[in-house]
Amino acid sequence: MTNVPEMFGSLVFNDKAMRERLPKDTYAALKKTVESGTPLDPSLANTIASVMKDWAIEHGATHYTHWFQPMTGITAEKHDSFITPSGAGAVIMNFSGKELIHGEPDASSFPSGGLRSTFEARGYTAWDPSSYAFIKDGALCIPTAFISYGGQVLDKKTPLLRSMKALNDCAVRLLRALGDANAQRVIATVGPEQEYFLIDRELWKKRKDLIFTGRTLFGARPPKGQELEDHYFGNIRPRVIAYMDDLDRELWKLGIHAKTRHNEVAPAQHELAPIFTTVNVATDHNQLTMEVMKKLADRHGLVCLLHEKPFAGVNGSGKHDNWSLCTDTGENLLNPGKSPETNLRFLLFLTAVIKAVDLRQDLLRLSVASAGNDHRLGANEAPPAIISMFIGSELTSILDSMQSGAQYKGKKGNKMQVVETIPEFMADTTDRNRTSPFAFTGNKFEFRSLGSAFNIACPNVMINTAVADVLAEFADVLENAKDKETAVKKLIAETYAAHKRIVFNGNNYSDEWVAEAKKRGLLNLKTTPEALPYYTREENLALFARHKIYTAQEIEARKDILLENYCKVINIEALTMIDMAGRQIIPACIKYMKTLARTIESKTAIGFESQTEKTLLAKIDALTSAAYQANQRLSEATVKVKSVAGVEAQASAYRDTVFTAMQELRAACDELETLVPETDWPMPSYADLLFSV
């Protein structure tokens, strides 16, 4: 029987390992760095490195690596062994403080958006002590930041750490202005829910689209999808539960708080949710989770799909980013308490988030923009591209009463008893809203727009920075206020009145909301090429400069990298479609038409009518011709789009011409799949992929 507490964190150089192994003064200094964000004395690095190396070797490690997150969105690592020559052909195992603190990977081959020329190769990784080192694949992995020789940010972690500092500084200022002298630190905590698909590996091998793009570019809908709603929270199949068991254990060893697992809405779709932790660690853990998910799937003869929309016609996969604010004294600043109408501190932080989301709706939208996520947003399975907030009827009523000056007369939760044998419980005063992009869910906000493959760093940089900016404004007002309570109430009322347009508690999928959002002046950036140019809006450049998150050059680089990535993804998908249609689908249809023609000829020779075969042959011939012509148009479009100057214009051209041509080709091929026998179709069907595990 597994001893989970003993297993948990066994591959992590965590607080327990540090406390047991490090000298007391060194442990105290490192602990202070981890918990309070204070700089670590470099003189202690050699001691820490030596102890860390010994611990890693005891756990089977032979190498170390600076584990970092470049702007590809995934993780990167370069392994170096611990060996050092000791003379006479022998070696010793050594790891210095210098090797722990920083490394020098080649920076020229990672996306830089023009920050670096290809011949300028030097880059630096720098140890992040706030995220524990861990062992993976026989290597000691040291979480690090990644910057260029010139100091430009080349990764996801550095801006996230900066945004955490900005949020902490501004939140502590506000708490001091409110009279709180106890809290020394405010931390954003996050719990990212991870959705994913599992399919059979042998079937995956027969689909070029899944291999090259992570999603099916062709595929007729099966007779059954998710209509019966029988998969959601349903009984987990043996093969899947075996995978989930294995996954939990591997994640627990890495100190990841894997808590909840269940079937999701679509066939073959599942979800894993962790317990909350600091946003920096949560980001590292989610990157590890996705990596482990993929590796373990292979062990079970499966493939884990993290694309946002692997299959048309069934729900895609998202990643819900549950964000909250906590103090180092253990208080959740977004906890309304039993009487939220009198909890002025909560209402002040709530209205700060409302203002932040309203002012920076463009940044939140572009932080979840990608070619894959464009398939989800607004598709009745994920929130729409319009950013809005759900706060529920109770909080809306409280804020409305504060704005109007009227006395709040709200209701408390009702007692509920299902049957006499079940104990009573109190119902919440507010329902939940799964259609809202940014929903308050009791003591946190749930940003529901992220795609399943996303690195969560960028969305949380946006939330942290936007909220920090408003908290600083609030602190400016309250630090000079003589009557704090009156000033707080006035600030809440005025802020809510100015930014309540972002609050919408209704059905975000409805056409009425699209029209209403337009009246309110909210943005509706439906696709990635529409959203990403907002990165370099003057207001956003000023925001990031004010809080020292990004320079203008770094923002421009990120915008260009993301637009280039969009173009590359669409181009790879288009080329894959051209290949599959030209070399698999169209030849298969021609082959089957020959079979039909021979059948017609044989029946006619012996005097039988062959009207069915003739009708079918004519229909398949027309669709095959349409597919061939659509494939030609797609080929021409992929060539023509290369000549479009400027990355913004080129991204728009990929969306308007290449993607449109892809849809035309798919429509013809998917209809052909319904007419050609399964034995003659050149790839596994949706029915095979979704219902075989």
C-alpha positions in Angstrom: 0.0 0.0 0.0 1.4 3.4 -1.0 2.4 5.7 1.8 1.4 9.0 0.2 2.8 11.4 2.9 6.2 9.6 2.7 6.1 9.7 -1.1 5.0 13.3 -1.4 7.9 15.6 -2.4 10.4 12.8 -2.2 12.1 14.1 -5.4 12.1 17.7 -4.3 14.8 19.6 -2.4 12.0 21.1 -0.3 11.8 22.7 3.1 12.1 19.3 4.9 15.2 18.3 3.0 16.8 21.7 3.5 16.0 21.8 7.2 17.5 18.3 7.7 20.7 18.9 5.6 21.7 22.5 5.6 23.6 24.3 8.4 21.1 26.2 10.6 22.2 29.7 9.5 22.2 28.7 5.8 18.8 27.1 6.1 17.4 30.2 7.9 18.8 32.5 5.1 17.4 30.3 2.3 14.1 30.0 4.1 13.8 33.7 4.4 14.5 34.1 0.7 11.8 31.5 -0.2 9.1 32.9 2.1 9.9 36.7 2.1 11.5 37.2 -1.2 14.7 38.7 0.3 17.9 38.3 -1.7 20.2 35.4 -0.8 23.8 36.0 0.2 25.9 34.6 -2.6 28.5 33.5 -0.1 26.1 30.7 1.0 25.7 29.3 -2.5 28.6 26.9 -2.3 27.2 25.3 0.8 23.8 25.0 -0.6 25.1 23.6 -3.9 27.2 20.9 -2.2 24.4 19.7 0.0 21.9 19.8 -2.9 24.3 17.8 -5.0 24.7 15.1 -2.3 21.0 14.9 -1.9 20.4 14.6 -5.7 23.1 11.8 -6.0 21.4 9.9 -3.2 18.2 10.0 -5.3 19.9 8.7 -8.4 20.8 11.9 -10.2 24.0 12.1 -12.2 23.4 15.5 -13.9 22.1 18.9 -13.2 20.2 21.4 -15.4 19.0 24.9 -15.2 15.3 24.3 -16.0 13.7 27.4 -17.6 10.7 28.6 -19.6 11.6 30.4 -22.9 9.1 32.2 -24.9 8.1 29.1 -26.7 5.8 28.5 -23.7 7.3 25.1 -22.9 10.3 24.3 -20.7 14.0 24.0 -21.7 16.9 22.2 -20.1 20.6 21.5 -20.9 22.1 18.7 -18.8 25.6 18.8 -17.4 27.0 15.9 -15.3 28.4 16.4 -11.8 31.8 14.8 -12.8 35.0 16.7 -12.5 38.4 15.2 -13.4 40.5 14.4 -10.3 43.7 13.1 -12.0 44.9 9.6 -13.0 41.8 9.2 -15.2 39.4 9.4 -12.2 36.6 11.8 -11.5 34.8 13.2 -8.5 31.2 14.5 -8.3 31.2 18.2 -7.8 28.7 21.0 -8.0 29.7 24.6 -7.2 27.7 27.6 -6.0 28.5 29.4 -9.2 27.0 26.5 -11.2 23.9 26.6 -9.0 23.4 30.4 -9.3 23.8 30.8 -13.0 24.3 29.0 -16.3 24.9 30.0 -19.9 22.7 28.2 -22.5 22.8 29.3 -26.1 20.2 32.1 -26.5 20.3 32.4 -30.2 18.0 29.5 -31.1 15.1 30.5 -28.9 12.4 33.0 -30.1 13.5 36.5 -29.2 11.3 38.7 -31.4 14.3 40.7 -32.6 15.8 41.2 -29.2 18.8 39.1 -30.3 20.5 38.6 -33.6 21.1 34.9 -34.5 24.8 35.4 -34.3 24.5 36.7 -30.7 24.4 33.5 -28.8 25.2 34.3 -25.2 22.3 34.1 -22.7 22.1 33.5 -18.9 20.0 31.4 -16.6 19.7 32.6 -13.0 18.5 30.4 -10.1 15.0 31.2 -8.6 15.3 30.1 -5.0 11.6 30.7 -4.5 10.8 27.5 -6.5 12.3 24.3 -5.1 14.8 22.2 -7.1 13.6 18.7 -8.1 14.8 15.5 -9.7 13.5 14.5 -13.2 14.9 12.0 -15.6 18.0 11.4 -13.5 18.9 15.2 -13.4 18.7 17.8 -10.7 16.4 20.5 -12.1 17.0 24.0 -10.9 14.2 26.4 -11.7 15.7 29.5 -13.3 15.0 32.8 -15.1 16.4 33.3 -18.6 17.8 36.6 -19.9 20.0 37.7 -22.8 23.6 39.0 -22.6 22.1 42.5 -22.8 19.7 41.9 -19.9 16.5 41.6 -22.0 14.0 39.1 -20.7 13.8 36.0 -22.8 11.5 33.9 -20.7 8.1 33.5 -18.9 9.4 33.3 -15.3 11.1 36.7 -15.0 8.1 38.9 -15.8 6.0 36.7 -13.5 8.4 37.2 -10.6 8.4 41.0 -11.3 4.6 41.1 -11.4 4.5 39.2 -8.0 6.8 41.9 -6.5 4.7 44.7 -7.9 1.5 43.1 -6.6 3.1 42.6 -3.2 4.5 46.1 -2.9 1.2 47.8 -3.9 -1.0 45.5 -1.8 1.1 45.9 1.3 1.0 49.7 0.8 -2.8 49.5 0.7 -3.0 47.3 3.8 -0.8 49.8 5.7 -3.1 52.6 4.6 -6.0 50.5 6.0 -4.2 50.1 9.3 -2.9 46.6 8.9 0.6 46.5 10.4 0.9 42.7 10.6 1.0 41.5 7.0 4.5 41.7 5.6 3.8 40.1 2.3 0.9 39.6 -0.1 1.0 36.6 -2.5 -1.0 35.7 -5.5 -2.1 32.1 -5.3 -3.2 30.0 -8.2 -4.8 26.6 -8.8 -4.9 25.7 -12.5 -7.4 23.1 -13.5 -6.0 21.0 -16.4 -8.2 19.4 -19.1 -6.9 16.9 -21.5 -7.8 14.0 -23.9 -6.5 10.5 -23.9 -6.5 8.4 -27.1 -5.0 5.1 -28.1 -1.4 5.4 -29.2 -1.7 2.9 -32.1 -4.6 4.9 -33.6 -2.6 8.2 -33.1 0.2 6.8 -35.2 -2.2 6.6 -38.1 -3.2 10.2 -38.1 -0.6 12.7 -39.5 -2.7 15.6 -38.3 -2.5 14.5 -34.7 1.2 13.8 -35.0 2.1 17.1 -36.6 -0.5 19.5 -35.2 -2.0 18.0 -32.1 -5.5 18.2 -33.5 -7.6 16.4 -36.1 -7.8 18.5 -39.3 -10.3 16.1 -40.9 -13.0 14.0 -39.3 -16.7 13.4 -39.8 -18.7 13.5 -36.6 -19.6 10.1 -35.1 -23.2 9.1 -34.5 -22.7 9.7 -30.8 -20.7 12.5 -29.2 -21.4 14.2 -25.9 -25.2 14.6 -26.5 -26.2 12.2 -23.7 -24.0 14.0 -21.2 -23.0 10.5 -19.9 -19.3 11.0 -19.7 -19.1 14.0 -17.4 -18.2 12.8 -13.9 -19.0 9.3 -15.1 -17.4 6.1 -14.1 -13.7 6.2 -15.1 -12.6 3.3 -17.4 -10.0 0.9 -16.1 -7.3 1.9 -18.6 -7.8 5.6 -17.7 -7.9 5.1 -14.0 -4.7 3.2 -14.2 -3.1 6.1 -16.0 -4.6 8.6 -13.4 -3.2 6.5 -10.5 0.2 6.5 -12.1 0.0 10.2 -12.8 -1.0 11.2 -9.3 2.0 9.2 -7.8 4.5 10.8 -10.2 3.2 14.3 -9.5 3.1 13.7 -5.8 6.8 12.7 -5.9 7.5 16.1 -7.5 5.6 17.9 -4.7 2.7 18.7 -6.9 -0.6 18.8 -5.0 -2.7 16.8 -7.5 -6.1 16.7 -5.8 -9.1 16.1 -8.1 -9.5 13.9 -11.1 -12.7 13.2 -13.2 -14.1 12.6 -16.6 -14.9 15.8 -18.5 -17.8 16.5 -20.8 -16.5 15.2 -24.1 -15.8 11.5 -24.8 -12.1 10.7 -23.9 -11.7 14.0 -22.1 -10.6 14.3 -18.5 -9.5 16.8 -15.9 -6.9 17.1 -13.1 -7.0 19.9 -10.5 -4.3 20.8 -7.9 -4.5 22.5 -4.6 -3.6 26.3 -4.7 0.0 27.4 -4.3 1.9 30.6 -5.0 1.6 31.7 -8.6 5.3 31.2 -9.4 5.3 27.6 -8.1 1.9 26.9 -9.6 3.3 27.9 -13.0 6.3 25.6 -12.6 4.1 22.8 -11.4 1.7 23.1 -14.3 4.5 23.0 -16.8 5.7 19.8 -15.1 2.2 18.4 -15.0 1.8 18.7 -18.7 5.2 17.1 -19.3 4.5 14.2 -17.0 1.0 13.7 -18.5 2.5 13.2 -22.0 5.3 10.9 -20.8 3.1 8.7 -18.7 0.5 8.3 -21.5 3.1 6.5 -23.6 3.8 4.1 -20.8 0.1 3.2 -20.9 -0.2 2.9 -24.7 -2.0 6.2 -24.8 -1.4 9.7 -26.1 -2.3 12.7 -24.1 -3.7 15.6 -26.2 -3.3 19.1 -24.8 -4.5 20.9 -27.9 -7.4 23.3 -27.2 -9.6 21.7 -29.9 -8.4 18.2 -30.9 -11.9 17.2 -32.3 -14.5 19.3 -34.0 -18.0 19.0 -32.7 -17.1 18.1 -29.1 -15.9 20.3 -26.3 -12.3 21.4 -26.5 -9.9 21.6 -23.5 -9.3 24.7 -21.3 -7.3 25.5 -18.2 -9.1 27.4 -15.5 -6.8 29.8 -13.7 -8.1 30.2 -10.1 -6.5 33.3 -8.8 -6.6 34.8 -5.3 -4.7 37.1 -2.9 -3.3 35.9 0.5 -1.2 37.5 3.2 1.7 35.9 4.9 -0.4 35.9 8.0 -2.8 33.4 6.3 -5.7 35.8 5.4 -7.4 35.5 2.0 -8.1 39.1 0.9 -10.8 37.9 -1.4 -12.7 36.1 1.3 -16.1 38.0 1.8 -16.7 36.5 5.2 -20.1 35.9 6.7 -21.2 39.6 6.2 -19.6 40.9 3.0 -21.7 44.1 3.2 -19.7 45.2 6.2 -16.3 43.8 5.1 -14.9 47.0 3.6 -11.4 45.6 3.1 -12.8 42.8 1.0 -15.1 45.1 -1.0 -12.1 47.4 -1.6 -10.0 44.6 -3.0 -13.0 43.4 -5.0 -13.5 46.7 -6.7 -9.8 47.0 -7.4 -10.0 43.8 -9.4 -13.2 45.0 -11.1 -11.4 48.2 -12.2 -8.3 46.3 -13.2 -10.2 43.9 -15.4 -12.2 46.7 -17.0 -9.1 48.8 -17.8 -7.0 45.9 -19.0 -9.5 43.7 -20.7 -7.3 43.8 -23.8 -4.4 42.4 -21.9 -6.4 39.6 -20.4 -7.8 38.7 -23.8 -4.5 38.7 -25.6 -2.9 36.7 -22.8 -5.1 33.7 -23.9 -4.8 34.3 -27.6 -3.5 31.5 -29.8 -4.4 29.6 -33.0 -5.6 26.7 -31.0 -7.6 28.7 -28.5 -9.4 30.6 -31.2 -11.4 27.4 -31.9 -12.7 27.4 -28.3 -13.5 30.9 -27.2 -17.2 31.6 -27.8 -18.0 28.1 -29.0 -20.5 27.3 -26.2 -17.8 25.3 -24.4 -15.6 28.2 -23.2 -16.2 31.9 -22.4 -16.6 34.2 -25.4 -13.8 36.5 -26.5 -15.5 39.4 -24.8 -13.9 39.8 -21.4 -16.4 40.4 -18.6 -16.8 39.5 -14.9 -19.3 37.6 -12.9 -19.6 38.6 -9.2 -23.0 37.2 -8.4 -26.3 38.8 -7.3 -25.3 39.3 -3.7 -22.1 41.2 -4.3 -23.7 43.1 -7.2 -26.6 44.2 -4.8 -24.1 45.3 -2.1 -22.1 47.4 -4.6 -25.2 48.8 -6.2 -26.4 49.9 -2.7 -23.1 51.5 -1.9 -23.1 53.4 -5.2 -26.7 54.7 -4.7 -26.3 55.3 -0.9 -29.3 53.1 -0.2 -29.3 50.6 2.7 -28.4 47.1 1.7 -31.2 44.6 2.3 -29.8 41.4 1.1 -30.7 37.8 1.8 -28.6 35.2 3.6 -28.2 31.7 2.3 -31.2 29.4 2.8 -31.0 26.2 4.7 -31.4 23.2 2.5 -32.5 19.7 3.3 -32.8 17.2 0.5 -34.5 14.4 2.6 -34.9 14.0 6.3 -32.0 11.5 6.6 -29.5 14.0 5.1 -28.2 16.8 7.3 -29.1 20.4 6.6 -26.6 22.7 5.0 -26.6 26.4 4.0 -26.9 27.2 0.3 -24.7 29.9 -1.1 -26.3 33.3 -1.6 -25.0 33.4 -5.2 -24.9 30.8 -8.0 -21.9 30.0 -10.2 -21.6 31.1 -13.8 -19.6 28.8 -16.1 -20.0 31.1 -19.1 -18.2 34.0 -17.6 -14.5 34.6 -18.6 -13.6 36.0 -15.2 -15.9 34.7 -12.4 -15.9 35.2 -8.7 -16.4 31.8 -7.1 -16.5 32.4 -3.4 -13.0 33.5 -2.3 -11.2 33.6 -5.7 -11.5 34.6 -9.3 -11.6 31.9 -12.0 -10.1 33.1 -15.3 -11.7 30.5 -17.6 -10.4 31.6 -21.0 -7.0 29.9 -20.9 -6.4 27.1 -23.4 -5.2 23.7 -22.1 -1.7 23.9 -23.6 -1.0 27.4 -22.2 1.8 28.3 -20.0 -0.1 30.2 -17.2 2.7 32.7 -16.6 1.5 35.3 -19.1 -2.2 35.5 -18.0 -1.1 35.8 -14.4 1.5 38.5 -15.2 -1.5 40.5 -16.7 -3.7 39.9 -13.7 -1.0 40.7 -11.1 0.2 43.8 -12.9 -3.3 45.2 -13.6 -4.4 44.7 -10.0 -1.2 46.1 -8.6 -1.7 49.3 -10.6 -5.1 49.9 -9.1 -4.0 49.0 -5.6 -1.3 51.6 -5.9 -3.9 54.2 -6.9 -6.1 53.2 -4.0 -3.1 53.5 -1.6 -2.4 57.0 -3.0 -5.9 58.1 -2.0 -6.1 56.4 1.4 -2.6 57.2 2.7 -3.7 60.9 2.8 -7.3 60.3 4.0 -8.2 61.6 7.5 -11.4 59.7 7.8 -10.4 56.2 6.5 -13.8 54.5 6.7 -15.6 57.3 4.8 -12.8 57.5 2.2 -12.9 53.7 1.7 -16.7 53.7 1.2 -16.4 56.6 -1.3 -13.6 54.9 -3.2 -15.6 51.6 -3.5 -18.7 53.4 -4.6 -17.0 55.7 -7.2 -14.8 52.9 -8.5 -17.7 50.5 -9.0 -19.8 53.3 -10.7 -17.0 54.0 -13.1 -16.3 50.3 -14.0 -19.5 48.3 -13.5 -19.9 47.9 -17.2 -17.4 45.0 -17.0 -19.8 43.1 -14.6 -22.3 40.8 -16.3 -24.0 38.0 -14.4 -26.1 36.6 -17.2 -25.5 34.1 -20.1 -22.3 35.1 -21.9 -23.2 32.8 -24.8 -26.3 34.7 -25.8 -26.6 37.0 -28.8 -28.1 39.6 -26.6 -25.0 39.8 -24.5 -22.9 40.4 -27.6 -25.1 43.4 -28.5 -25.1 44.6 -24.9 -21.4 44.4 -24.6 -21.0 46.5 -27.7 -23.2 49.1 -26.2 -21.1 49.1 -23.0 -18.0 49.7 -25.1 -16.4 46.3 -24.3 -13.9 44.8 -26.7 -14.8 41.8 -28.8 -11.5 40.5 -30.2 -12.6 37.3 -31.8 -9.2 36.1 -33.1 -5.5 36.1 -32.3 -4.6 38.6 -35.1 -7.2 41.0 -33.7 -6.1 40.7 -30.1 -2.3 40.7 -30.1 -1.7 44.3 -31.5 -3.2 45.6 -28.3 0.0 44.6 -26.6 1.7 47.8 -27.7 -1.1 50.2 -26.8 0.4 53.3 -25.2 -1.5 52.7 -22.0 -0.1 49.2 -21.8 3.4 50.2 -22.5 3.1 52.8 -19.6 1.6 50.2 -17.3 4.5 47.7 -17.7 7.1 50.4 -17.5 5.6 51.9 -14.3 5.9 48.5 -12.5 9.1 47.5 -14.2 7.7 44.3 -15.8 8.7 44.8 -19.4 10.5 47.4 -21.5 8.7 48.6 -24.6 11.2 46.6 -26.7 10.4 43.4 -24.8 6.7 44.0 -25.3 7.1 44.5 -29.0 9.2 41.3 -29.1 6.5 39.3 -27.4 3.8 40.6 -29.7 5.9 39.6 -32.7 6.8 36.2 -31.4 3.1 35.4 -30.7 2.0 36.6 -34.1 4.8 34.7 -35.8 3.8 31.6 -33.9 0.2 32.0 -35.0 1.4 32.2 -38.7 3.6 29.1 -38.2 0.8 27.0 -36.6 -1.7 27.8 -39.4 1.0 27.1 -42.0 1.9 23.7 -40.5 -1.8 22.8 -40.3 -2.3 23.9 -43.9 0.7 21.9 -45.2 -0.5 18.9 -43.3 -3.9 19.1 -44.8 -2.5 19.5 -48.3 -0.4 16.3 -47.7 -3.2 14.3 -46.2 -5.8 15.3 -48.8 -3.4 14.9 -51.7 -1.7 11.6 -50.7 -4.3 9.8 -48.6 -7.9 11.1 -48.9 -8.2 11.9 -52.6 -6.4 8.7 -53.7 -8.6 6.6 -51.4 -11.7 8.1 -53.0 -10.4 7.5 -56.5 -9.7 3.9 -55.6 -13.2 3.4 -54.2 -14.7 5.1 -57.3 -12.9 2.5 -59.4 -14.5 -0.2 -57.3 -17.9 1.4 -57.9 -17.3 1.7 -61.6 -16.4 -2.0 -61.9 -19.5 -2.9 -59.9 -21.7 -0.8 -62.3 -20.0 -2.4 -65.3 -20.5 -6.0 -63.9 -24.1 -5.4 -63.1 -24.8 -3.8 -66.5 -23.2 -6.8 -68.3 -25.7 -9.2 -66.7 -28.7 -6.9 -67.2 -29.1 -5.5 -63.7 -29.8 -1.8 -62.9 -27.1 0.0 -60.9 -28.8 3.3 -60.1 -27.6 3.3 -56.5 -24.0 2.8 -57.5 -24.3 5.4 -60.2 -25.8 8.0 -57.8 -23.1 7.3 -55.2 -20.3 7.4 -57.8 -21.5 10.7 -59.1 -21.7 12.2 -55.6 -18.3 11.0 -54.6 -16.8 12.1 -57.9 -18.2 15.6 -57.4 -17.0 15.8 -53.9 -13.6 14.4 -54.8 -13.3 17.0 -57.5 -14.3 19.7 -55.0 -11.7 18.4 -52.5 -9.0 18.4 -55.2 -9.8 22.0 -56.2 -10.0 23.1 -52.6 -6.6 21.5 -52.0 -5.2 23.4 -55.0 -6.6 26.7 -53.6 -5.1 26.0 -50.2 -1.7 25.2 -51.8 -1.8 28.5 -53.7 -2.9 30.4 -50.5 0.0 29.1 -48.5 2.4 30.3 -51.2 0.8 33.7 -51.7 0.6 34.6 -48.0 4.4 34.4 -47.7 4.7 37.6 -49.7 2.5 39.6 -47.3 4.8 42.2 -45.6 4.6 42.7 -41.8 3.8 40.2 -39.2 0.5 41.7 -38.2 -0.7 41.8 -41.8 0.6 38.3 -42.5 -1.2 36.9 -39.4 -4.5 38.5 -40.7 -3.9 37.0 -44.1 -3.4 33.5 -42.7 -6.7 33.9 -40.8 -8.7 35.3 -43.8 -7.2 33.3 -46.7 -5.4 30.2 -45.5 -7.7 29.3 -42.7 -10.7 29.9 -44.8 -9.3 27.6 -47.5 -8.6 25.0 -44.9 -12.3 25.0 -43.8 -13.4 24.5 -47.4 -11.1 21.5 -47.9 -12.2 20.0 -44.7 -15.9 20.3 -45.5 -15.5 18.3 -48.7 -13.3 15.7 -47.2 -15.5 15.2 -44.1 -18.5 14.6 -46.3 -16.5 12.1 -48.4 -15.8 10.2 -45.2 -19.5 9.6 -44.7 -19.7 8.0 -48.2 -16.6 5.9 -48.4 -16.6 2.5 -46.6 -14.7 2.5 -43.3 -12.4 -0.2 -44.7 -11.4 2.1 -47.6 -10.9 5.3 -45.5 -7.2 5.9 -45.0 -7.2 6.9 -41.3 -9.0 6.1 -38.0 -12.4 7.8 -37.6 -13.6 10.0 -34.7 -15.6 7.0 -33.4 -12.3 5.0 -33.3 -10.4 7.8 -31.6 -13.0 8.9 -29.0 -14.4 5.6 -27.9 -11.5 3.2 -28.0 -9.8 3.7 -24.6 
